[in-house]
Amino acid sequence: MNFRWKYNPTYLRIKYGCKQVLLPLIVFQFVRTILFPTSFDVVLLGLLAVIYVAIVLEWL
């Protein structure tokens, strides 16, 4: 068998697409959390941040 890639190219495309979308969402959610702080906003901001860090550090 010929193993040219460590990961499937479709997986990498989805991963980097999510990385590009997550940063603006994090900024928007941060501003929303500062203006209208609810527990849902804080949890959502934390979840988005953890997912972004996991993608950047290649845990996913």
PDB file of N, CA, C and O in Angstrom:
ATOM      1  N   MET A   1       0.834  -1.183   0.000  1.00  0.00           N
ATOM      2  CA  MET A   1       0.000   0.000   0.000  1.00  0.00           C
ATOM      3  C   MET A   1       0.875   1.242   0.000  1.00  0.00           C
ATOM      4  O   MET A   1       1.992   1.250   0.519  1.00  0.00           O
ATOM      5  N   ASN A   2       0.335   2.271  -0.591  1.00  0.00           N
ATOM      6  CA  ASN A   2       1.062   3.525  -0.689  1.00  0.00           C
ATOM      7  C   ASN A   2       0.456   4.537   0.286  1.00  0.00           C
ATOM      8  O   ASN A   2      -0.657   5.017   0.068  1.00  0.00           O
ATOM      9  N   PHE A   3       1.178   4.860   1.350  1.00  0.00           N
ATOM     10  CA  PHE A   3       0.694   5.822   2.332  1.00  0.00           C
ATOM     11  C   PHE A   3       1.400   7.153   2.101  1.00  0.00           C
ATOM     12  O   PHE A   3       2.508   7.374   2.589  1.00  0.00           O
ATOM     13  N   ARG A   4       0.747   8.031   1.353  1.00  0.00           N
ATOM     14  CA  ARG A   4       1.358   9.326   1.055  1.00  0.00           C
ATOM     15  C   ARG A   4       0.968  10.385   2.066  1.00  0.00           C
ATOM     16  O   ARG A   4       1.730  11.322   2.303  1.00  0.00           O
ATOM     17  N   TRP A   5      -0.205  10.254   2.666  1.00  0.00           N
ATOM     18  CA  TRP A   5      -0.692  11.267   3.582  1.00  0.00           C
ATOM     19  C   TRP A   5      -0.866  10.684   4.972  1.00  0.00           C
ATOM     20  O   TRP A   5      -1.224   9.519   5.143  1.00  0.00           O
ATOM     21  N   LYS A   6      -0.600  11.530   5.961  1.00  0.00           N
ATOM     22  CA  LYS A   6      -0.851  11.096   7.329  1.00  0.00           C
ATOM     23  C   LYS A   6      -2.345  11.158   7.626  1.00  0.00           C
ATOM     24  O   LYS A   6      -2.886  10.302   8.326  1.00  0.00           O
ATOM     25  N   TYR A   7      -3.009  12.190   7.082  1.00  0.00           N
ATOM     26  CA  TYR A   7      -4.453  12.364   7.264  1.00  0.00           C
ATOM     27  C   TYR A   7      -5.132  12.454   5.906  1.00  0.00           C
ATOM     28  O   TYR A   7      -4.512  12.792   4.898  1.00  0.00           O
ATOM     29  N   ASN A   8      -6.399  12.147   5.907  1.00  0.00           N
ATOM     30  CA  ASN A   8      -7.203  12.253   4.706  1.00  0.00           C
ATOM     31  C   ASN A   8      -7.286  13.725   4.282  1.00  0.00           C
ATOM     32  O   ASN A   8      -7.514  14.582   5.136  1.00  0.00           O
ATOM     33  N   PRO A   9      -7.109  14.045   3.005  1.00  0.00           N
ATOM     34  CA  PRO A   9      -7.177  15.445   2.564  1.00  0.00           C
ATOM     35  C   PRO A   9      -8.522  16.109   2.855  1.00  0.00           C
ATOM     36  O   PRO A   9      -8.571  17.313   3.106  1.00  0.00           O
ATOM     37  N   THR A  10      -9.607  15.344   2.826  1.00  0.00           N
ATOM     38  CA  THR A  10     -10.916  15.908   3.153  1.00  0.00           C
ATOM     39  C   THR A  10     -10.970  16.315   4.623  1.00  0.00           C
ATOM     40  O   THR A  10     -11.517  17.365   4.960  1.00  0.00           O
ATOM     41  N   TYR A  11     -10.404  15.487   5.493  1.00  0.00           N
ATOM     42  CA  TYR A  11     -10.341  15.823   6.910  1.00  0.00           C
ATOM     43  C   TYR A  11      -9.545  17.106   7.131  1.00  0.00           C
ATOM     44  O   TYR A  11      -9.958  17.962   7.914  1.00  0.00           O
ATOM     45  N   LEU A  12      -8.417  17.247   6.454  1.00  0.00           N
ATOM     46  CA  LEU A  12      -7.599  18.449   6.609  1.00  0.00           C
ATOM     47  C   LEU A  12      -8.324  19.690   6.099  1.00  0.00           C
ATOM     48  O   LEU A  12      -8.218  20.758   6.702  1.00  0.00           O
ATOM     49  N   ARG A  13      -9.054  19.561   5.003  1.00  0.00           N
ATOM     50  CA  ARG A  13      -9.818  20.685   4.461  1.00  0.00           C
ATOM     51  C   ARG A  13     -10.891  21.131   5.452  1.00  0.00           C
ATOM     52  O   ARG A  13     -11.076  22.330   5.663  1.00  0.00           O
ATOM     53  N   ILE A  14     -11.590  20.188   6.055  1.00  0.00           N
ATOM     54  CA  ILE A  14     -12.626  20.520   7.045  1.00  0.00           C
ATOM     55  C   ILE A  14     -11.991  21.139   8.284  1.00  0.00           C
ATOM     56  O   ILE A  14     -12.516  22.105   8.837  1.00  0.00           O
ATOM     57  N   LYS A  15     -10.875  20.591   8.717  1.00  0.00           N
ATOM     58  CA  LYS A  15     -10.187  21.081   9.911  1.00  0.00           C
ATOM     59  C   LYS A  15      -9.729  22.527   9.732  1.00  0.00           C
ATOM     60  O   LYS A  15      -9.950  23.359  10.612  1.00  0.00           O
ATOM     61  N   TYR A  16      -9.100  22.830   8.614  1.00  0.00           N
ATOM     62  CA  TYR A  16      -8.618  24.192   8.391  1.00  0.00           C
ATOM     63  C   TYR A  16      -9.760  25.155   8.091  1.00  0.00           C
ATOM     64  O   TYR A  16      -9.659  26.345   8.390  1.00  0.00           O
ATOM     65  N   GLY A  17     -10.837  24.657   7.508  1.00  0.00           N
ATOM     66  CA  GLY A  17     -12.026  25.494   7.313  1.00  0.00           C
ATOM     67  C   GLY A  17     -12.640  25.884   8.643  1.00  0.00           C
ATOM     68  O   GLY A  17     -13.040  27.033   8.832  1.00  0.00           O
ATOM     69  N   CYS A  18     -12.719  24.932   9.570  1.00  0.00           N
ATOM     70  CA  CYS A  18     -13.237  25.228  10.910  1.00  0.00           C
ATOM     71  C   CYS A  18     -12.328  26.213  11.641  1.00  0.00           C
ATOM     72  O   CYS A  18     -12.803  27.078  12.377  1.00  0.00           O
ATOM     73  N   LYS A  19     -11.031  26.078  11.435  1.00  0.00           N
ATOM     74  CA  LYS A  19     -10.082  26.992  12.073  1.00  0.00           C
ATOM     75  C   LYS A  19     -10.309  28.424  11.608  1.00  0.00           C
ATOM     76  O   LYS A  19     -10.229  29.352  12.413  1.00  0.00           O
ATOM     77  N   GLN A  20     -10.590  28.619  10.319  1.00  0.00           N
ATOM     78  CA  GLN A  20     -10.829  29.949   9.792  1.00  0.00           C
ATOM     79  C   GLN A  20     -12.147  30.528  10.262  1.00  0.00           C
ATOM     80  O   GLN A  20     -12.262  31.743  10.423  1.00  0.00           O
ATOM     81  N   VAL A  21     -13.133  29.697  10.484  1.00  0.00           N
ATOM     82  CA  VAL A  21     -14.450  30.172  10.900  1.00  0.00           C
ATOM     83  C   VAL A  21     -14.493  30.441  12.406  1.00  0.00           C
ATOM     84  O   VAL A  21     -15.204  31.339  12.855  1.00  0.00           O
ATOM     85  N   LEU A  22     -13.741  29.672  13.178  1.00  0.00           N
ATOM     86  CA  LEU A  22     -13.826  29.766  14.637  1.00  0.00           C
ATOM     87  C   LEU A  22     -13.316  31.091  15.198  1.00  0.00           C
ATOM     88  O   LEU A  22     -13.898  31.609  16.151  1.00  0.00           O
ATOM     89  N   LEU A  23     -12.264  31.645  14.642  1.00  0.00           N
ATOM     90  CA  LEU A  23     -11.696  32.870  15.209  1.00  0.00           C
ATOM     91  C   LEU A  23     -12.676  34.043  15.162  1.00  0.00           C
ATOM     92  O   LEU A  23     -12.843  34.710  16.183  1.00  0.00           O
ATOM     93  N   PRO A  24     -13.337  34.333  14.028  1.00  0.00           N
ATOM     94  CA  PRO A  24     -14.350  35.396  14.057  1.00  0.00           C
ATOM     95  C   PRO A  24     -15.518  35.096  15.000  1.00  0.00           C
ATOM     96  O   PRO A  24     -16.056  36.004  15.632  1.00  0.00           O
ATOM     97  N   LEU A  25     -15.907  33.826  15.092  1.00  0.00           N
ATOM     98  CA  LEU A  25     -16.976  33.460  16.024  1.00  0.00           C
ATOM     99  C   LEU A  25     -16.555  33.695  17.473  1.00  0.00           C
ATOM    100  O   LEU A  25     -17.359  34.137  18.293  1.00  0.00           O
ATOM    101  N   ILE A  26     -15.307  33.402  17.783  1.00  0.00           N
ATOM    102  CA  ILE A  26     -14.809  33.625  19.140  1.00  0.00           C
ATOM    103  C   ILE A  26     -14.805  35.113  19.472  1.00  0.00           C
ATOM    104  O   ILE A  26     -15.200  35.510  20.568  1.00  0.00           O
ATOM    105  N   VAL A  27     -14.361  35.931  18.528  1.00  0.00           N
ATOM    106  CA  VAL A  27     -14.342  37.384  18.759  1.00  0.00           C
ATOM    107  C   VAL A  27     -15.761  37.908  18.950  1.00  0.00           C
ATOM    108  O   VAL A  27     -16.016  38.687  19.868  1.00  0.00           O
ATOM    109  N   PHE A  28     -16.682  37.486  18.091  1.00  0.00           N
ATOM    110  CA  PHE A  28     -18.082  37.915  18.221  1.00  0.00           C
ATOM    111  C   PHE A  28     -18.665  37.460  19.552  1.00  0.00           C
ATOM    112  O   PHE A  28     -19.341  38.234  20.230  1.00  0.00           O
ATOM    113  N   GLN A  29     -18.411  36.222  19.927  1.00  0.00           N
ATOM    114  CA  GLN A  29     -18.955  35.704  21.182  1.00  0.00           C
ATOM    115  C   GLN A  29     -18.337  36.407  22.376  1.00  0.00           C
ATOM    116  O   GLN A  29     -19.010  36.605  23.388  1.00  0.00           O
ATOM    117  N   PHE A  30     -17.071  36.786  22.280  1.00  0.00           N
ATOM    118  CA  PHE A  30     -16.421  37.518  23.366  1.00  0.00           C
ATOM    119  C   PHE A  30     -17.079  38.881  23.571  1.00  0.00           C
ATOM    120  O   PHE A  30     -17.353  39.282  24.702  1.00  0.00           O
ATOM    121  N   VAL A  31     -17.329  39.588  22.470  1.00  0.00           N
ATOM    122  CA  VAL A  31     -17.994  40.893  22.568  1.00  0.00           C
ATOM    123  C   VAL A  31     -19.402  40.719  23.128  1.00  0.00           C
ATOM    124  O   VAL A  31     -19.834  41.496  23.980  1.00  0.00           O
ATOM    125  N   ARG A  32     -20.107  39.713  22.658  1.00  0.00           N
ATOM    126  CA  ARG A  32     -21.464  39.457  23.160  1.00  0.00           C
ATOM    127  C   ARG A  32     -21.441  39.114  24.652  1.00  0.00           C
ATOM    128  O   ARG A  32     -22.321  39.538  25.401  1.00  0.00           O
ATOM    129  N   THR A  33     -20.436  38.348  25.080  1.00  0.00           N
ATOM    130  CA  THR A  33     -20.331  37.982  26.489  1.00  0.00           C
ATOM    131  C   THR A  33     -20.023  39.202  27.351  1.00  0.00           C
ATOM    132  O   THR A  33     -20.518  39.310  28.472  1.00  0.00           O
ATOM    133  N   ILE A  34     -19.211  40.115  26.836  1.00  0.00           N
ATOM    134  CA  ILE A  34     -18.909  41.337  27.585  1.00  0.00           C
ATOM    135  C   ILE A  34     -20.156  42.210  27.720  1.00  0.00           C
ATOM    136  O   ILE A  34     -20.399  42.776  28.786  1.00  0.00           O
ATOM    137  N   LEU A  35     -20.950  42.327  26.650  1.00  0.00           N
ATOM    138  CA  LEU A  35     -22.125  43.193  26.674  1.00  0.00           C
ATOM    139  C   LEU A  35     -23.309  42.573  27.413  1.00  0.00           C
ATOM    140  O   LEU A  35     -23.955  43.244  28.219  1.00  0.00           O
ATOM    141  N   PHE A  36     -23.595  41.310  27.148  1.00  0.00           N
ATOM    142  CA  PHE A  36     -24.742  40.630  27.745  1.00  0.00           C
ATOM    143  C   PHE A  36     -24.296  39.320  28.378  1.00  0.00           C
ATOM    144  O   PHE A  36     -24.515  38.254  27.802  1.00  0.00           O
ATOM    145  N   PRO A  37     -23.679  39.378  29.544  1.00  0.00           N
ATOM    146  CA  PRO A  37     -23.134  38.139  30.126  1.00  0.00           C
ATOM    147  C   PRO A  37     -24.224  37.215  30.675  1.00  0.00           C
ATOM    148  O   PRO A  37     -24.921  37.551  31.632  1.00  0.00           O
ATOM    149  N   THR A  38     -24.348  36.070  30.060  1.00  0.00           N
ATOM    150  CA  THR A  38     -25.203  35.008  30.588  1.00  0.00           C
ATOM    151  C   THR A  38     -24.337  33.758  30.722  1.00  0.00           C
ATOM    152  O   THR A  38     -23.252  33.678  30.145  1.00  0.00           O
ATOM    153  N   SER A  39     -24.815  32.809  31.470  1.00  0.00           N
ATOM    154  CA  SER A  39     -24.022  31.592  31.659  1.00  0.00           C
ATOM    155  C   SER A  39     -23.873  30.827  30.344  1.00  0.00           C
ATOM    156  O   SER A  39     -22.837  30.208  30.101  1.00  0.00           O
ATOM    157  N   PHE A  40     -24.891  30.865  29.504  1.00  0.00           N
ATOM    158  CA  PHE A  40     -24.799  30.195  28.203  1.00  0.00           C
ATOM    159  C   PHE A  40     -23.700  30.815  27.342  1.00  0.00           C
ATOM    160  O   PHE A  40     -22.940  30.095  26.695  1.00  0.00           O
ATOM    161  N   ASP A  41     -23.613  32.141  27.331  1.00  0.00           N
ATOM    162  CA  ASP A  41     -22.582  32.822  26.547  1.00  0.00           C
ATOM    163  C   ASP A  41     -21.180  32.464  27.033  1.00  0.00           C
ATOM    164  O   ASP A  41     -20.276  32.259  26.222  1.00  0.00           O
ATOM    165  N   VAL A  42     -20.997  32.390  28.326  1.00  0.00           N
ATOM    166  CA  VAL A  42     -19.686  32.064  28.885  1.00  0.00           C
ATOM    167  C   VAL A  42     -19.302  30.624  28.536  1.00  0.00           C
ATOM    168  O   VAL A  42     -18.161  30.361  28.157  1.00  0.00           O
ATOM    169  N   VAL A  43     -20.237  29.707  28.659  1.00  0.00           N
ATOM    170  CA  VAL A  43     -19.964  28.306  28.331  1.00  0.00           C
ATOM    171  C   VAL A  43     -19.674  28.158  26.840  1.00  0.00           C
ATOM    172  O   VAL A  43     -18.757  27.433  26.456  1.00  0.00           O
ATOM    173  N   LEU A  44     -20.446  28.838  26.003  1.00  0.00           N
ATOM    174  CA  LEU A  44     -20.227  28.760  24.562  1.00  0.00           C
ATOM    175  C   LEU A  44     -18.874  29.344  24.176  1.00  0.00           C
ATOM    176  O   LEU A  44     -18.179  28.780  23.331  1.00  0.00           O
ATOM    177  N   LEU A  45     -18.495  30.453  24.775  1.00  0.00           N
ATOM    178  CA  LEU A  45     -17.194  31.055  24.507  1.00  0.00           C
ATOM    179  C   LEU A  45     -16.063  30.110  24.926  1.00  0.00           C
ATOM    180  O   LEU A  45     -15.083  29.950  24.200  1.00  0.00           O
ATOM    181  N   GLY A  46     -16.202  29.498  26.077  1.00  0.00           N
ATOM    182  CA  GLY A  46     -15.192  28.539  26.527  1.00  0.00           C
ATOM    183  C   GLY A  46     -15.092  27.337  25.616  1.00  0.00           C
ATOM    184  O   GLY A  46     -13.990  26.870  25.328  1.00  0.00           O
ATOM    185  N   LEU A  47     -16.219  26.829  25.157  1.00  0.00           N
ATOM    186  CA  LEU A  47     -16.228  25.684  24.257  1.00  0.00           C
ATOM    187  C   LEU A  47     -15.570  26.021  22.924  1.00  0.00           C
ATOM    188  O   LEU A  47     -14.774  25.236  22.409  1.00  0.00           O
ATOM    189  N   LEU A  48     -15.896  27.178  22.366  1.00  0.00           N
ATOM    190  CA  LEU A  48     -15.286  27.606  21.112  1.00  0.00           C
ATOM    191  C   LEU A  48     -13.776  27.785  21.273  1.00  0.00           C
ATOM    192  O   LEU A  48     -13.003  27.414  20.390  1.00  0.00           O
ATOM    193  N   ALA A  49     -13.365  28.352  22.398  1.00  0.00           N
ATOM    194  CA  ALA A  49     -11.937  28.561  22.638  1.00  0.00           C
ATOM    195  C   ALA A  49     -11.200  27.236  22.772  1.00  0.00           C
ATOM    196  O   ALA A  49     -10.096  27.088  22.247  1.00  0.00           O
ATOM    197  N   VAL A  50     -11.789  26.280  23.459  1.00  0.00           N
ATOM    198  CA  VAL A  50     -11.146  24.966  23.624  1.00  0.00           C
ATOM    199  C   VAL A  50     -11.026  24.253  22.275  1.00  0.00           C
ATOM    200  O   VAL A  50     -10.000  23.634  21.995  1.00  0.00           O
ATOM    201  N   ILE A  51     -12.048  24.332  21.452  1.00  0.00           N
ATOM    202  CA  ILE A  51     -11.991  23.706  20.131  1.00  0.00           C
ATOM    203  C   ILE A  51     -10.923  24.367  19.277  1.00  0.00           C
ATOM    204  O   ILE A  51     -10.184  23.682  18.569  1.00  0.00           O
ATOM    205  N   TYR A  52     -10.830  25.702  19.334  1.00  0.00           N
ATOM    206  CA  TYR A  52      -9.818  26.409  18.545  1.00  0.00           C
ATOM    207  C   TYR A  52      -8.408  26.038  18.999  1.00  0.00           C
ATOM    208  O   TYR A  52      -7.529  25.798  18.172  1.00  0.00           O
ATOM    209  N   VAL A  53      -8.196  25.992  20.299  1.00  0.00           N
ATOM    210  CA  VAL A  53      -6.875  25.624  20.823  1.00  0.00           C
ATOM    211  C   VAL A  53      -6.532  24.186  20.446  1.00  0.00           C
ATOM    212  O   VAL A  53      -5.381  23.889  20.126  1.00  0.00           O
ATOM    213  N   ALA A  54      -7.515  23.296  20.480  1.00  0.00           N
ATOM    214  CA  ALA A  54      -7.274  21.902  20.105  1.00  0.00           C
ATOM    215  C   ALA A  54      -6.872  21.792  18.637  1.00  0.00           C
ATOM    216  O   ALA A  54      -6.019  20.974  18.292  1.00  0.00           O
ATOM    217  N   ILE A  55      -7.466  22.596  17.777  1.00  0.00           N
ATOM    218  CA  ILE A  55      -7.101  22.564  16.361  1.00  0.00           C
ATOM    219  C   ILE A  55      -5.718  23.146  16.151  1.00  0.00           C
ATOM    220  O   ILE A  55      -4.929  22.597  15.382  1.00  0.00           O
ATOM    221  N   VAL A  56      -5.404  24.261  16.829  1.00  0.00           N
ATOM    222  CA  VAL A  56      -4.112  24.906  16.659  1.00  0.00           C
ATOM    223  C   VAL A  56      -2.977  24.006  17.173  1.00  0.00           C
ATOM    224  O   VAL A  56      -1.922  23.922  16.545  1.00  0.00           O
ATOM    225  N   LEU A  57      -3.191  23.343  18.300  1.00  0.00           N
ATOM    226  CA  LEU A  57      -2.161  22.480  18.861  1.00  0.00           C
ATOM    227  C   LEU A  57      -2.198  21.064  18.261  1.00  0.00           C
ATOM    228  O   LEU A  57      -1.442  20.186  18.676  1.00  0.00           O
ATOM    229  N   GLU A  58      -3.076  20.861  17.292  1.00  0.00           N
ATOM    230  CA  GLU A  58      -3.223  19.595  16.579  1.00  0.00           C
ATOM    231  C   GLU A  58      -3.571  18.431  17.501  1.00  0.00           C
ATOM    232  O   GLU A  58      -3.040  17.330  17.357  1.00  0.00           O
ATOM    233  N   TRP A  59      -4.460  18.686  18.441  1.00  0.00           N
ATOM    234  CA  TRP A  59      -4.995  17.605  19.268  1.00  0.00           C
ATOM    235  C   TRP A  59      -6.113  16.890  18.540  1.00  0.00           C
ATOM    236  O   TRP A  59      -6.432  15.744  18.858  1.00  0.00           O
ATOM    237  N   LEU A  60      -6.707  17.552  17.571  1.00  0.00           N
ATOM    238  CA  LEU A  60      -7.793  16.935  16.775  1.00  0.00           C
ATOM    239  C   LEU A  60      -7.246  16.518  15.428  1.00  0.00           C
ATOM    240  O   LEU A  60      -7.982  15.980  14.602  1.00  0.00           O
TER     241      LEU A  60
END
